[in-house]
Each structure stands twice: as C-alpha cells, then as structure tokens.
C-alpha cells in the first residue's frame, strides 16, 4: 500500500521558522527545486557564513527573515532565464506532515503563488492530484479548516 500523502495542485503550507501563517503554494512537478518569494533580498557574510536577509510580504513593519545560505545555484526559470539564487533549508508543513526542504529565494512578486514546491520536496512523500486544490485544509487554533 502506498503511504504517500495525496495533495491538490495547490495547497496551504507552513514554514514555521518564518513565523508566518499559511502560504498558498503551487505543487510544481516540472520544477526540481522549490522556490519562495523573497522581497528585498540581500546577502550578508557574518559569523563565518553567508546569510540571506529578506521579507516575505514586503509590508510595512514586517520582521526581516534571516537564514543561513546552504548554497547558491543557477536556476533556469520558466521563461528560460538563468538566475543565481541562494538556497536555504526550511521545515515545511503540509497537512499533518512536516519535513525539511531546500528552497531557493527569488522575487516572485509578479507570480500568482509566493511559493512553488518542487520535485525534490515532493519525492517519496507526495502524490499530486491535478484535478483538486487545497484538499489538506489549514490547521487553525486546534482544529482543521478545509478550504
């Protein structure tokens, strides 16, 4: 029996280390790596490591995110352009399951989804049903809200 979780082509995910609520993400089986919107992204070298500093929403007063950069990768976007992107490792929660994923940071301001979940994050854990959306719902204040 296959114990992989079935999800829709878009789902609510959480990235607990960001301190944010839910992010609507698109499951992208065409992308190898996951991508997250990083507004006002900049790099800094401190304490012997490289760090990515950015905002998730770009709202006034929003706390700046700071994550250690694991690598920098050349990523070819859907429009064919190659971009050097920092890679950070984050915990991701979908439904009742959590696991660690590598995420590239990029400006997704013009995109419909602030996060893409790529094949590396899905592999071995997830089956995508392209005919459905948001089938996992959101866990709020001790209860599940199905959207």
URSULWO-V45062 format. One record per run of one state. SS is the DSSP state (hx for helix, st for strand, lp for the rest). FROM is the first residue (numbers start at 1). TO is the last residue. If there is no record, write none. Layout:
ss/from/to
SS/FROM/TO
SS/FROM/TO
This chain:
ss/from/to
lp/1/4
st/5/8
lp/9/9
st/10/14
lp/15/15
hx/16/18
lp/19/21
st/22/27
lp/28/33
st/34/37
lp/38/38
st/39/46
lp/47/48
st/49/55
lp/56/64
st/65/68
lp/69/70
st/71/76
lp/77/81
st/82/94
lp/95/96
st/97/106
lp/107/114
st/115/117
lp/118/118
hx/119/122
lp/123/125
st/126/129
lp/130/137
st/138/140
lp/141/142
st/143/145
lp/146/147
